[in-house]
């Protein structure tokens, strides 16, 4: 297999590995074909008002101020005197779209829905809005259209402000909520002179939805502990009070309006959401009005958290629900059919109604979830061969009939408590059955991916041994490979046939057929395996075991660093002692001393606070000035160098890069001041930021290809962009990391000479473009495994050293404010990704330099890197879980996604590093005219 084909195949295989966990663990739970279920009794409310305070944490609403006054006096009064309250537990991903789907449609979207966008409906689903007679909604253009599009008929109306209003940097974001409250008031006022609208508002089964985005926007911009976030809560409290009073007056205080206030998700202390931290998954729920229970006084209640005491709410019964339970609660209050895909259980303790109504409602809830179970079971039965199908035994057809008959009989006999209890048992069994059929193929798909993973890693090891070492010299026979090919082709056809007759999804073909070509490639190398085995047996068993033990320990340290960042500090301190352990310090004392100092300095960064720290702009400015100071020394050194290594064009490029760093430093300071004064992002700063970003990818290609000149040019260009994306100490990180990378290149030279593998080239005059002579490449040595490990370790350090944590929500949105402040999830995500990638590029370019200066083929060392990272990824594949706390689930997904993304990035970075180090763009030179 040629190298480009090999890299392409590797990329495809790893993309399959990355996507596979979403199919195996987190695929969409939706089924279609159920019949709507509705409670037959008269509902308590004619209309429902739903307030969703986007991004509102439970503790932020319920906790008292330092002077013991409530954050939201009106809502505090409601939960103490008029309604019921609790915590709504959300699920991963804690994003606006999945959160609203759970609230309004009653089911949890698959994790991958977060990547499908906020504005569109990736799947059709039923919702409370769809089942209502009329729904009017006000708020964000990112949320409202989603439910209007999913509705049948023309009865869901939306009123949105412009997307440009969602600006993190300009006016106070609480104005978004003021806009909603004002428009609701004017809507009701206008209805008095519009008979059609007035009649529609007086119908039954009406929903009014107020989506309040200000709290979320202020949380992103200023953090949840800020004055702005807390002031916004007060504004929402006042707005809810006004709207509730106005609606009661409009309907003549008929007592037929139910009110619900909740949130779609919470927010971390550093202003992000998406993962499973309690600050993101715990949201408030306050319900009052028609059909809702009054506060229930209790003497004691037990919860694992200590919030009740902190909030001084120990004596009021706290009624916790799962987020999806709110959809059946809304449906029950206004008497609409439960959403078809809802998996929520009606929280009866919130209802103030007869025992008969509660029993009928629970029966409806049970039948509605059982309908989904039956559809899911029949679908799985149809797509599985009869002799392979294993049904969910607790809910066989006869058991289902028994449950329903018994529950109906209890209701007829007015044994309502027994009926409710039986219905809850049936709901739990139906949900278990839904999960059983939803995860029916998990073991089978998981094994396929694991077998592919092991096969791919084995194949890469064999390619390394066969191509880049002297361990084997066997030439394989063609006759065997033909028989082998047909054998594997037959196996592939049998697997495809089985999948075809079971009408499996097309993705199953990829996951199940992938092991066939991978293991075919491994088995083709059987002679290499035999040679390797013979060579290993001839070695001393102690040496082999010692080597494997050190490799295992190294990989486990890397895996451990995903859980504890401080592990990297220990690793870097061990690296600091490497010259002493290997006696390298004897032949290069100065280089070894600088290496030790820089390792110790870099070891400080993983101990620094994670994201969530306060912005420290003076540190960013200091990093910019330090970069300029180092650049001045470099420029002076370049001016003093011999003419053959420089020309005026090189000096101009260097000067432009220094200017770019200076401008970036100014823009960071200026933008921060402007946003602090709520004056928005200055347009000039925005233009400079985007121009810096574009130029930073081109300027290094104009510099000379001499090793240190080109690497320093790459650092300067990337540093100018990195400064714009920095908010604190992480701005200093690329400087320390690059310093260590430069010394690493020198140290590897010393190591090469120390082991007598080759002569030491002069690094000062080493040119990247002259490093491609294939005759100079040497075979791999055991020390090269250590080089590859260093690279993987530095890549992991490049991620965790900048304050990131192993979570998909570990990024501070304030990092992108020099580029844009208007909410744009994919643009912001792209810029945050760039911030993560910049240290990777610096490490990859240094690794490219290590490869060429140690006379190794650029692919040989990289293949060892691939093996190390794949073994790490396999660890995390088996650690992925979809049970336990949402923090555990979110963390396990984050770990696997991160390690797979790192592997894919390293493959791409390898190519990018080659481009950045070897290519040079020549500017057209001006012709000199001589006059006589």
C-alpha positions in Angstrom: 0.0 0.0 0.0 1.5 3.4 -1.1 2.0 6.0 1.6 -0.7 8.5 0.4 -3.2 5.6 0.1 -2.2 4.4 3.5 -2.7 7.9 5.1 -6.1 8.2 3.3 -7.2 4.7 4.5 -6.1 5.6 8.0 -8.1 8.8 8.0 -11.2 7.0 6.8 -10.8 4.2 9.3 -10.4 6.6 12.2 -13.4 8.7 11.0 -15.5 5.4 11.1 -14.1 4.7 14.6 -15.0 8.2 15.8 -18.6 8.2 14.4 -19.3 4.6 15.5 -19.8 5.4 19.2 -22.8 7.7 18.3 -24.4 4.8 16.4 -23.5 2.2 19.1 -24.3 4.3 22.2 -26.3 7.4 21.2 -28.4 6.8 18.1 -31.8 8.5 17.7 -34.5 6.9 19.8 -37.4 8.0 17.6 -40.0 5.6 16.2 -43.1 6.4 14.1 -46.5 4.9 13.7 -48.1 5.3 17.1 -51.7 6.5 17.7 -52.2 9.6 19.9 -53.3 9.0 23.5 -55.4 11.5 25.5 -56.9 11.6 29.0 -60.7 11.2 28.6 -61.5 13.5 31.5 -61.9 17.3 31.5 -58.6 19.1 32.1 -58.1 21.7 34.8 -56.6 24.4 32.6 -57.8 26.0 29.3 -54.4 27.5 28.6 -50.7 27.1 29.5 -48.0 29.8 29.7 -44.5 28.3 29.4 -41.5 30.5 30.4 -38.1 29.0 29.4 -35.2 31.0 30.9 -32.4 29.8 28.6 -29.2 28.9 30.5 -30.7 29.5 34.0 -29.1 27.3 36.7 -31.2 26.0 39.5 -28.9 27.4 42.2 -28.8 30.8 40.6 -32.6 31.1 40.9 -33.2 29.5 44.2 -30.2 30.7 46.3 -30.5 33.8 48.5 -28.4 36.9 48.2 -25.7 37.8 50.8 -28.3 39.9 52.6 -30.8 36.9 52.7 -33.1 38.4 50.0 -34.2 36.2 47.1 -32.7 36.6 43.6 -36.2 36.5 42.2 -38.7 37.8 44.8 -41.9 37.1 42.7 -41.0 33.5 41.8 -39.8 32.9 45.4 -43.2 34.0 46.6 -44.9 31.7 44.1 -43.1 28.6 45.3 -43.6 29.5 49.0 -47.3 30.4 48.7 -48.9 29.4 45.4 -47.3 26.5 43.5 -45.0 23.5 43.4 -41.3 23.6 42.8 -38.3 21.3 42.2 -35.3 20.6 40.1 -35.6 19.4 36.5 -32.7 17.1 35.6 -31.5 17.5 32.0 -29.4 15.2 30.0 -26.2 15.4 27.8 -25.8 17.3 25.5 -26.9 20.3 27.6 -27.6 22.5 24.6 -30.6 24.6 23.7 -31.9 22.4 20.9 -32.0 19.1 22.8 -33.1 20.8 26.0 -36.2 22.3 24.3 -37.0 19.1 22.5 -37.0 17.3 25.8 -39.2 20.0 27.4 -41.7 20.3 24.6 -41.6 16.9 22.9 -40.7 14.8 25.9 -37.9 12.8 24.4 -34.1 13.0 24.5 -32.3 13.6 21.3 -29.3 11.6 20.5 -25.9 13.2 21.3 -25.1 13.8 17.7 -28.1 16.2 17.3 -25.8 18.9 18.7 -23.9 18.8 15.4 -27.0 19.0 13.3 -27.6 22.7 14.0 -30.2 24.6 16.0 -32.3 26.1 13.2 -33.6 23.0 11.4 -35.5 19.8 12.2 -33.1 16.8 11.5 -36.0 14.5 12.4 -39.8 14.9 12.4 -41.3 14.7 15.9 -44.5 15.4 17.7 -44.7 18.0 20.5 -47.1 19.6 22.9 -47.2 22.6 20.5 -48.2 20.4 17.7 -51.0 18.8 19.7 -52.4 22.2 21.0 -55.2 24.0 19.3 -53.0 27.2 19.0 -49.5 28.0 20.1 -48.0 31.5 20.1 -44.3 31.9 20.8 -41.9 34.7 21.2 -38.1 34.6 21.4 -35.0 33.5 19.6 -34.8 32.7 15.8 -32.6 29.7 16.8 -35.3 27.9 18.7 -38.9 28.9 17.8 -38.9 27.9 14.0 -37.8 24.4 15.0 -41.2 23.7 16.6 -43.2 25.6 14.0 -41.6 23.5 11.2 -42.3 20.3 13.0 -46.0 21.1 13.5 -48.8 19.8 11.3 -51.2 22.5 10.0 -50.9 26.2 10.6 -51.5 26.7 14.3 -48.0 27.4 15.7 -47.1 31.0 15.4 -43.6 32.5 16.0 -42.4 36.1 16.7 -38.6 36.4 16.7 -36.1 39.2 17.0 -33.2 39.2 14.5 -30.2 36.8 14.9 -27.9 39.9 15.1 -29.5 40.9 18.4 -27.8 37.9 20.1 -24.6 39.9 20.6 -22.4 39.0 23.5 -20.5 42.3 23.4 -22.8 45.2 22.8 -25.9 46.2 24.8 -27.1 44.4 27.9 -28.4 41.0 26.7 -31.4 41.4 29.1 -32.9 43.6 26.4 -33.6 40.3 24.5 -36.0 39.4 27.4 -37.5 42.9 27.6 -38.2 42.5 23.8 -40.2 39.3 24.5 -42.2 40.8 27.4 -43.0 44.0 25.4 -44.1 42.0 22.4 -46.4 39.7 24.4 -48.0 42.8 26.0 -48.6 44.5 22.7 -49.9 41.2 21.2 -52.6 40.9 23.9 -53.4 44.6 23.6 -53.9 44.3 19.8 -56.1 41.2 20.3 -58.8 43.5 21.8 -59.3 45.1 18.4 -58.9 41.9 16.4 -62.0 39.7 16.8 -60.4 36.6 15.1 -57.3 36.7 17.3 -59.5 37.4 20.4 -61.6 34.3 19.7 -58.5 32.2 19.1 -57.0 33.3 22.4 -60.2 32.3 24.2 -60.2 28.8 22.9 -59.2 25.7 25.0 -55.8 24.0 24.6 -53.9 27.2 24.0 -50.1 27.4 24.7 -48.1 30.7 25.1 -44.4 30.1 24.9 -41.9 32.8 26.0 -38.3 31.9 25.2 -36.0 34.2 27.3 -32.4 34.1 25.9 -30.9 37.0 27.9 -29.7 35.0 30.9 -27.9 32.5 28.6 -26.3 35.3 26.6 -25.2 37.2 29.7 -23.9 33.9 31.1 -21.7 33.4 28.0 -20.5 36.9 28.0 -20.0 37.6 31.7 -20.2 34.2 33.5 -23.0 33.1 35.8 -21.6 34.7 38.9 -21.5 38.1 37.3 -23.6 41.1 38.2 -25.1 41.1 34.7 -26.3 37.5 35.0 -28.0 38.1 38.4 -29.5 41.4 37.2 -31.0 39.6 34.2 -32.6 37.0 36.6 -34.3 40.0 38.4 -35.5 41.4 35.1 -37.0 38.0 34.2 -38.7 37.8 37.6 -40.3 41.2 37.1 -41.3 40.3 33.5 -42.9 37.0 34.6 -44.8 38.9 37.3 -46.1 41.5 34.8 -47.1 38.9 32.1 -48.8 36.6 34.7 -50.8 39.6 36.0 -51.7 40.8 32.5 -52.9 37.3 31.4 -55.0 36.8 34.5 -56.6 40.2 34.0 -57.2 39.5 30.2 -59.1 36.3 31.1 -61.0 37.9 34.0 -59.1 35.9 36.6 -61.0 32.8 35.5 -58.5 30.5 37.2 -58.0 28.5 34.0 -54.4 29.4 33.3 -51.4 27.2 34.3 -47.9 28.6 34.4 -44.6 26.8 34.1 -41.1 28.4 34.5 -38.1 26.2 33.8 -34.8 26.2 31.8 -33.4 24.2 28.9 -30.0 23.7 30.6 -27.7 25.3 33.1 -24.2 26.7 32.7 -20.7 26.1 34.0 -18.9 28.8 36.1 -16.9 29.7 33.0 -20.0 30.4 30.9 -20.3 27.3 28.7 -22.6 24.3 28.5 -22.8 21.0 26.6 -21.5 18.3 29.0 -22.8 16.7 32.1 -21.6 18.8 35.1 -24.3 19.4 37.7 -24.2 23.1 37.1 -25.3 22.3 33.5 -27.8 19.5 34.2 -29.7 21.0 37.2 -32.4 23.5 36.2 -35.2 25.1 38.1 -38.9 24.1 37.8 -41.7 26.2 39.2 -45.4 25.4 38.4 -48.5 27.3 39.5 -52.0 28.1 38.5 -54.9 26.0 37.3 -54.7 22.3 38.3 -51.3 22.7 40.1 -50.7 21.7 43.7 -50.0 24.3 46.4 -46.8 24.2 48.4 -46.5 21.1 50.6 -45.0 21.7 54.0 -42.7 18.9 55.3 -40.6 18.5 58.4 -37.7 16.6 56.7 -36.7 15.4 53.2 -33.6 13.8 52.0 -31.6 14.6 48.8 -28.0 13.7 48.1 -27.1 17.3 47.5 -27.2 20.0 50.3 -29.0 22.6 48.3 -32.2 22.7 50.4 -30.2 24.1 53.4 -28.3 26.5 51.2 -31.5 27.8 49.7 -33.5 27.8 53.0 -36.2 25.6 51.4 -36.0 22.6 53.8 -39.6 22.9 54.8 -41.1 23.0 51.3 -41.5 19.7 49.5 -39.0 19.6 46.6 -40.4 17.6 43.6 -37.6 16.7 41.2 -38.4 15.5 37.7 -36.5 14.4 34.6 -36.7 17.1 31.9 -38.8 14.9 29.6 -41.5 14.6 32.4 -42.5 18.3 31.8 -44.0 17.5 28.4 -46.7 15.0 29.8 -47.3 17.5 32.7 -48.1 20.2 30.2 -50.3 17.9 28.1 -52.2 16.7 31.2 -52.8 20.3 32.4 -54.5 21.5 29.2 -55.9 18.1 28.0 -54.0 17.6 24.8 -52.7 14.1 23.6 -49.3 13.2 25.1 -46.6 13.8 22.4 -46.2 10.6 20.5 -42.5 10.2 21.1 -42.5 11.3 24.8 -40.7 9.1 27.2 -41.6 11.3 30.2 -43.5 10.0 33.2 -46.3 12.3 34.4 -45.2 13.8 37.8 -48.5 13.4 39.7 -47.3 15.3 42.8 -47.5 18.5 40.8 -51.2 18.0 40.0 -54.0 19.3 42.2 -56.9 17.1 40.9 -59.1 14.1 41.7 -57.6 10.7 42.3 -59.7 9.5 39.3 -58.1 12.2 37.0 -54.6 11.2 38.2 -55.2 7.5 37.6 -56.7 8.1 34.1 -53.8 10.4 33.2 -51.2 7.8 34.4 -53.1 5.1 32.3 -52.9 7.4 29.2 -49.2 7.9 29.9 -48.6 4.2 30.2 -50.5 3.3 27.0 -48.7 6.1 25.1 -45.2 4.7 26.1 -46.3 1.1 25.5 -47.3 2.1 22.0 -43.7 3.1 21.3 -42.5 -0.1 22.8 -44.8 -2.2 20.5 -43.6 -0.2 17.4 -40.0 -0.6 18.4 -40.4 -4.3 19.0 -42.2 -5.0 15.7 -39.5 -3.0 13.8 -36.7 -5.0 15.4 -38.6 -8.3 14.8 -39.0 -7.5 11.1 -35.3 -6.7 10.7 -33.9 -9.7 12.6 -33.9 -13.3 11.5 -36.5 -15.2 13.5 -34.1 -17.8 14.9 -31.8 -14.9 16.1 -34.5 -12.7 17.6 -34.6 -12.6 21.5 -37.8 -10.8 22.7 -38.0 -8.6 25.9 -39.6 -11.3 28.2 -41.1 -9.0 31.0 -43.4 -7.4 28.4 -44.6 -10.3 26.2 -47.9 -9.8 24.3 -49.9 -11.6 27.1 -48.2 -9.6 29.8 -49.1 -6.3 28.1 -52.8 -7.3 27.9 -52.7 -8.4 31.6 -51.3 -5.1 32.7 -53.8 -3.0 30.7 -56.8 -5.1 31.8 -55.8 -5.0 35.4 -55.1 -1.2 35.4 -58.5 -0.6 33.7 -60.3 -2.8 36.3 -58.6 -1.0 39.2 -59.9 2.4 37.8 -63.4 1.0 37.4 -63.3 -0.3 41.0 -62.0 3.1 42.1 -58.8 1.6 43.4 -56.9 4.6 42.1 -53.7 4.2 44.1 -53.3 0.6 42.9 -54.0 1.7 39.3 -51.4 4.5 39.5 -48.8 2.1 41.0 -49.5 -0.6 38.3 -49.2 2.1 35.5 -45.9 3.3 36.9 -44.6 -0.3 36.8 -45.8 -0.7 33.2 -44.1 2.6 32.2 -40.8 1.5 33.8 -41.0 -1.9 32.0 -41.9 -0.2 28.7 -39.0 2.2 29.0 -36.7 -0.7 29.8 -38.0 -2.5 26.8 -37.5 0.5 24.6 -33.9 0.7 25.8 -33.5 -3.1 25.3 -34.6 -2.9 21.6 -32.8 0.4 21.1 -29.5 -1.2 22.2 -30.3 -4.6 20.7 -27.3 -4.5 18.3 -24.8 -2.8 20.6 -22.7 -5.8 21.5 -22.5 -7.0 17.9 -21.5 -3.5 16.6 -19.1 -2.8 19.5 -17.3 -6.1 18.9 -17.0 -5.3 15.1 -15.4 -1.9 15.9 -13.1 -3.4 18.6 -11.9 -6.2 16.2 -11.3 -3.5 13.5 -9.4 -1.4 16.0 -7.1 -4.2 17.1 -6.6 -5.3 13.4 -5.7 -1.8 12.3 -3.2 -1.3 15.1 -1.6 -4.8 14.4 -1.4 -3.9 10.7 0.4 -0.5 11.4 2.9 -2.4 13.6 3.6 -4.9 10.8 4.1 -2.1 8.3 6.6 -0.4 10.6 8.5 -3.7 11.1 8.4 -4.7 7.5 9.3 -1.3 5.9 11.5 0.5 8.5 13.4 -2.1 10.5 15.9 -4.9 9.8 13.8 -7.5 11.8 12.5 -9.2 8.7 13.6 -9.8 5.1 10.9 -12.3 4.0 9.3 -11.8 0.6 5.8 -13.2 0.5 4.5 -15.5 -2.3 1.7 -14.3 -4.6 0.0 -17.7 -4.7 -1.0 -17.6 -1.1 -2.4 -14.0 -1.3 -4.8 -15.0 -4.1 -6.3 -17.8 -2.0 -6.4 -15.5 0.9 -8.1 -12.8 -1.1 -11.0 -15.1 -2.1 -11.3 -16.5 1.4 -11.8 -13.0 2.9 -14.0 -12.0 0.0 -16.3 -14.9 0.7 -16.4 -14.0 4.4 -17.3 -10.4 3.4 -20.1 -11.6 1.1 -21.6 -13.8 3.9 -21.6 -10.8 6.3 -23.2 -8.5 3.6 -25.8 -11.2 2.8 -26.8 -11.5 6.5 -27.1 -7.7 6.8 -29.1 -7.6 3.5 -31.8 -10.1 4.5 -32.1 -8.3 7.9 -32.6 -4.9 6.0 -29.9 -3.4 8.2 -29.0 0.3 8.0 -26.2 1.2 5.6 -23.9 2.2 8.5 -24.0 -1.4 9.8 -22.4 -2.5 6.5 -19.5 -0.2 7.2 -19.0 -1.3 10.8 -19.4 -5.0 10.2 -17.4 -5.2 6.9 -14.5 -3.0 8.1 -12.8 -5.9 10.0 -12.6 -7.9 6.7 -10.1 -5.7 4.7 -8.3 -4.8 7.9 -7.6 -8.4 8.9 -7.0 -9.4 5.3 -4.1 -6.9 5.3 -2.8 -8.3 8.6 -3.0 -12.0 7.5 -1.2 -11.1 4.3 1.8 -10.2 6.4 1.9 -13.7 8.0 5.6 -14.3 6.9 6.5 -11.0 8.7 4.7 -12.2 11.8 6.7 -15.4 11.7 10.0 -13.6 11.3 9.1 -11.2 14.1 8.2 -14.1 16.4 11.5 -15.8 15.6 13.5 -12.6 16.3 11.6 -11.9 19.6 12.3 -15.5 20.8 16.0 -15.0 20.2 16.0 -11.9 22.4 16.6 -11.9 26.1 13.1 -12.3 27.7 13.8 -9.8 30.4 14.7 -7.1 27.9 11.5 -7.7 25.9 9.3 -7.6 29.0 11.1 -4.5 30.3 10.5 -2.7 27.0 6.8 -3.7 26.9 6.4 -2.7 30.5 7.9 0.8 29.9 5.7 1.2 26.8 2.5 0.2 28.8 3.4 2.5 31.6 3.9 5.4 29.2 0.5 4.9 27.5 -1.2 4.5 30.9 0.3 7.9 32.0 -1.2 9.5 28.9 -4.6 7.8 29.5 -4.4 8.9 33.2 -3.8 12.6 32.1 -7.3 12.8 30.7 -8.6 12.3 34.2 -5.9 14.1 36.1 -4.1 17.0 34.3 -1.4 17.0 37.0 -0.2 13.6 35.6 1.4 15.7 32.8 3.4 17.7 35.4 4.9 14.4 36.7 5.7 13.3 33.2 7.4 16.6 32.4 9.5 16.4 35.6 10.6 13.0 34.5 11.5 14.4 31.1 13.5 17.1 32.8 15.7 14.3 34.3 16.1 12.5 30.9 19.5 14.0 30.1 20.8 12.9 33.5 19.4 9.3 33.2 20.9 8.8 29.7 24.2 10.6 30.4 23.4 13.1 27.6 24.2 16.1 29.9 27.9 15.1 29.8 28.3 15.9 26.1 25.9 18.9 26.0 25.7 20.6 29.4 24.2 23.9 28.3 21.5 22.3 26.1 20.6 19.8 28.8 20.3 22.6 31.4 18.0 24.7 29.2 15.9 21.5 28.5 15.6 20.8 32.2 14.6 24.4 33.0 12.0 24.6 30.2 10.5 21.2 31.1 10.1 22.4 34.7 8.5 25.7 33.4 6.1 23.9 31.1 5.2 21.5 34.0 3.6 24.5 35.8 0.9 24.9 33.1 -1.1 21.7 33.8 -1.3 22.8 37.5 -2.8 26.2 36.5 -6.6 26.8 36.9 -8.8 25.3 34.2 -11.2 27.3 32.1 -13.5 29.2 34.3 -10.7 31.5 35.5 -11.3 35.2 35.3 -9.9 36.9 32.2 -6.3 38.3 32.7 -5.7 40.6 29.8 -2.5 42.1 31.3 -1.0 38.6 31.0 -2.0 38.4 27.3 -0.4 41.8 26.7 2.7 40.6 28.6 2.9 37.6 26.3 2.7 39.8 23.3 5.4 42.1 24.5 7.6 39.1 25.4 7.1 37.7 21.9 8.2 41.1 20.5 11.3 41.2 22.7 12.3 37.7 21.6 11.6 38.8 17.9 14.0 41.8 18.3 16.8 39.5 19.5 16.1 37.2 16.6 16.0 40.1 14.1 19.4 41.4 15.5 20.8 37.9 15.1 19.5 37.7 11.6 21.0 41.0 10.7 24.4 39.9 12.0 24.3 36.6 10.2 26.3 35.9 7.0 24.8 37.3 3.8 24.4 33.9 2.2 21.7 33.0 4.8 19.6 36.1 4.5 18.4 38.9 2.2 16.3 42.0 2.6 13.1 40.2 1.7 13.6 37.9 4.7 14.0 40.8 7.0 10.8 42.4 5.6 8.8 39.2 6.3 10.2 39.1 9.9 9.3 42.8 10.4 5.7 42.2 9.1 5.3 39.4 11.6 6.5 41.5 14.4 4.1 44.2 13.3 1.3 41.6 13.3 2.1 40.5 16.9 2.2 44.2 18.0 -1.2 44.8 16.4 -2.7 41.7 17.9 -1.5 42.8 21.4 -3.2 46.2 20.8 -6.4 44.7 19.5 -6.8 42.4 22.5 -6.4 45.3 25.0 -8.6 47.7 23.0 -11.4 45.1 22.5 -11.4 44.1 26.1 -11.8 47.7 27.2 -14.6 48.3 24.6 -16.6 45.3 25.8 -16.0 46.2 29.4 -17.7 49.5 28.7 -20.5 47.8 26.8 -19.6 49.6 23.5 -19.5 46.4 21.5 -16.6 45.0 19.3 -14.9 47.9 17.3 -15.2 47.2 13.6 -11.5 48.2 13.0 -10.4 45.6 15.6 -12.6 43.0 13.9 -11.1 43.7 10.5 -7.5 43.6 11.9 -8.3 40.3 13.7 -9.6 38.6 10.6 -6.7 39.9 8.4 -4.2 38.6 11.0 -5.9 35.2 10.9 -5.6 35.0 7.1 -2.1 36.4 6.9 -0.8 34.0 9.6 -1.2 31.0 7.3 0.7 32.7 4.5 3.6 34.6 6.1 5.6 31.6 7.3 5.7 30.4 3.7 7.6 33.6 2.7 10.4 33.0 5.2 13.6 31.0 4.5 13.5 27.2 4.9 16.5 27.1 7.2 15.4 25.1 10.2 15.3 27.6 13.1 14.4 30.6 10.8 11.3 28.7 9.4 10.2 27.4 12.8 10.5 30.8 14.4 8.6 32.3 11.6 5.8 29.8 12.1 5.8 30.6 15.9 5.5 34.4 15.2 2.6 34.0 12.7 0.6 31.6 14.9 1.4 33.6 18.0 -0.3 36.7 16.5 -3.5 34.7 16.0 -3.2 32.9 19.3 -3.0 36.2 21.2 -6.3 37.3 19.7 -7.9 34.1 21.0 -6.4 34.3 24.5 -7.9 35.6 27.7 -5.3 34.7 30.3 -2.2 32.8 31.2 -2.6 30.5 28.2 -1.1 33.2 26.0 2.3 32.4 27.5 2.0 28.7 26.8 3.0 28.7 23.1 6.2 30.6 23.9 7.3 28.1 26.6 6.2 25.2 24.4 8.1 26.5 21.4 11.2 27.1 23.5 11.1 23.5 24.6 10.5 22.3 21.1 13.6 24.1 19.8 15.7 22.6 22.6 14.1 19.2 21.9 15.4 19.3 18.3 18.9 20.0 19.6 18.6 17.3 22.3 17.6 14.7 19.7 20.7 15.5 17.8 22.8 14.9 20.8 20.9 11.6 21.5 21.6 10.5 17.9 25.3 11.1 18.3 25.3 9.5 21.8 23.9 6.2 20.4 26.3 6.4 17.4 23.5 6.3 14.9 24.8 9.1 12.7 26.9 12.2 12.6 25.5 15.4 13.9 24.4 17.9 11.2 24.8 21.6 11.8 21.4 22.7 12.8 22.1 26.4 12.2 22.5 25.8 8.4 20.1 22.9 8.1 17.6 23.4 5.3 14.2 21.7 5.3 14.1 21.6 1.5 17.4 19.6 1.4 16.2 17.0 3.8 14.4 14.7 1.3 17.3 12.6 0.0 16.0 9.0 0.5 19.5 7.5 0.5 20.2 9.3 3.8 17.3 7.6 5.7 18.2 5.1 8.3 16.3 2.2 9.8 14.3 2.6 13.0 16.0 2.1 16.4 14.4 1.3 19.8 15.2 4.9 20.8 12.8 6.1 18.1 9.8 4.7 20.0 10.9 7.1 22.8 10.9 10.0 20.2 7.4 9.0 19.1 6.2 8.9 22.7 7.7 12.3 23.4 5.6 13.7 20.4 2.3 12.1 21.7 3.1 13.4 25.2 3.7 16.9 23.9 0.5 16.8 21.8 -1.5 15.9 24.9 0.3 18.6 26.9 -0.5 21.0 24.1 -4.2 20.4 24.8 -4.3 20.2 28.6 -1.6 22.8 29.3 -3.7 25.7 28.1 -6.4 25.2 30.7 -8.6 22.9 28.8 -10.2 19.9 30.6 -11.2 16.6 29.0 -14.7 17.8 28.2 -16.5 19.1 25.1 -17.5 22.2 27.1 -14.1 23.2 28.3 -13.8 26.2 26.0 -14.3 29.8 27.0 -16.5 31.7 24.5 -14.8 34.9 25.6 -11.8 33.7 23.5 -13.4 34.7 20.2 -14.6 38.2 21.1 -11.8 39.8 19.0 -13.4 38.2 15.9 -17.1 38.2 16.7 -19.6 38.7 19.5 -22.9 37.9 17.7 -23.9 34.3 18.5 -22.9 32.0 15.7 -22.2 28.4 17.1 -20.3 27.0 14.2 -18.2 30.1 13.5 -17.3 30.3 17.3 -16.7 26.6 17.4 -14.3 26.9 14.4 -12.3 29.7 16.1 -12.1 27.8 19.4 -11.0 24.7 17.5 -8.2 26.9 15.8 -7.1 27.9 19.3 -6.7 24.2 20.3 -4.9 23.4 17.0 -2.2 26.1 17.1 -0.1 24.4 19.9 -0.6 21.1 17.9 0.9 22.8 14.8 3.9 24.0 16.8 4.6 20.5 18.2 4.0 18.9 14.8 6.4 21.2 13.0 9.1 20.5 15.7 8.4 16.8 15.3 8.9 17.2 11.5 12.2 18.8 12.2 13.2 16.0 14.6 12.4 13.4 11.9 14.4 15.1 9.2 17.4 16.0 11.4 17.6 12.4 12.8 17.5 11.1 9.2 14.3 9.2 9.5 11.6 8.8 6.8 8.9 11.3 7.7 6.4 8.4 7.8 8.3 5.8 10.0 8.2 7.8 13.2 4.7 8.9 12.5 3.4 5.3 12.2 4.8 4.6 15.7 2.8 7.7 16.9 -0.3 6.3 15.2 0.1 3.0 17.1 0.5 4.7 20.5 -2.5 7.0 19.9 -4.6 4.1 18.7 -3.9 2.0 21.8 -4.9 5.1 23.9 -8.1 5.4 21.8 -9.0 1.7 22.3 -8.8 2.3 26.1 -11.4 5.1 25.9 -13.6 3.1 23.5 -14.1 0.5 26.2 -14.6 3.2 28.8 -17.5 4.9 27.0 -20.7 4.4 28.9 -24.4 5.5 28.7 -25.3 4.8 32.3 -24.5 6.3 35.7 -24.5 10.1 36.3 -24.7 12.4 33.3 -21.3 13.8 34.4 -19.8 10.3 33.9 -21.6 9.7 30.6 -20.6 13.2 29.2 -17.0 12.7 30.4 -16.7 9.2 28.8 -18.0 10.6 25.4 -15.7 13.6 25.7 -12.7 11.4 26.4 -13.2 9.2 23.4 -14.1 12.0 21.0 -11.0 14.0 22.1 -8.6 11.1 21.8 -10.0 10.1 18.4 -9.9 13.8 17.2 -6.3 14.0 18.4 -5.4 11.0 16.3 -7.2 12.3 13.2 -5.6 15.8 13.9 -2.1 14.2 14.1 -2.6 12.6 10.7 -3.6 15.9 9.2 -1.0 17.9 11.2 1.7 15.6 9.7 0.8 16.8 6.2 0.4 20.4 7.4 3.8 20.4 9.2 5.5 19.2 6.0 3.8 22.0 4.0 4.7 24.7 6.5 8.3 23.6 6.8 9.3 22.7 3.3 7.3 25.0 1.0 8.3 28.6 0.1 6.4 31.2 -1.7 8.7 33.6 -3.6 7.5 37.2 -3.8 8.0 38.9 -7.2 11.2 41.0 -6.9 11.4 44.5 -8.3 13.9 44.8 -11.2 16.6 47.3 -10.7 17.2 49.8 -13.5 20.6 51.2 -14.1 21.0 54.6 -15.8 24.1 55.6 -17.6 
